[in-house]
């Protein structure tokens, strides 16, 4: 009786782990297969969402980068004009500023050539307008004179970039300081130049 009982227990004990392992193996196989399929689907969904987000966000990101570059270019023009105005004041020396839309360049120099600066606008930015307007071709170079101790001439330089985005650098005679603004925020510069302003047509030499 005891032997039979022990044998039965032994048999059950021996058969039970095998059965448990078999069931466990099936469960693992089933779970593993299901998990692998879900992961693949999730991966495809994530990749699709990323592609959609990139497609939607890229134009906005590119436009934002263009705006930053346009503003940086206008800031460089402000710094260029500041240097010319500062030299005229500190050295008490006349400085002429040439602006050439055709060549997309600004040149500042003193009569003795002791002060000479040149700024070439990088692509894709272009000088599209110079204010105050003058009876000359829009592509012709114009000259403005910075007199030592005198009123700074009223001046506006419109810069256009990709997509028609614009910035305008304004020199205000009241403050004597150039500033970088959006064209919509800038009041119209009158066609009549201040008496001190001399605008001449011709190529910058």
HELIX and SHEET records of a PDB file:
HELIX    1   1 UNK A    2  UNK A   91  1                                  90    
HELIX    2   2 UNK A  162  UNK A  164  5                                   3    
HELIX    3   3 UNK A  183  UNK A  185  5                                   3    
SHEET    1   A 4 UNK A 116  UNK A 120  0                                        
SHEET    2   A 4 UNK A 105  UNK A 110 -1                                        
SHEET    3   A 4 UNK A  95  UNK A 100 -1                                        
SHEET    4   A 4 UNK A 142  UNK A 146 -1                                        
SHEET    1   B 4 UNK A 126  UNK A 131  0                                        
SHEET    2   B 4 UNK A 155  UNK A 160 -1                                        
SHEET    3   B 4 UNK A 166  UNK A 172 -1                                        
SHEET    4   B 4 UNK A 177  UNK A 181 -1                                        
END                                                                             
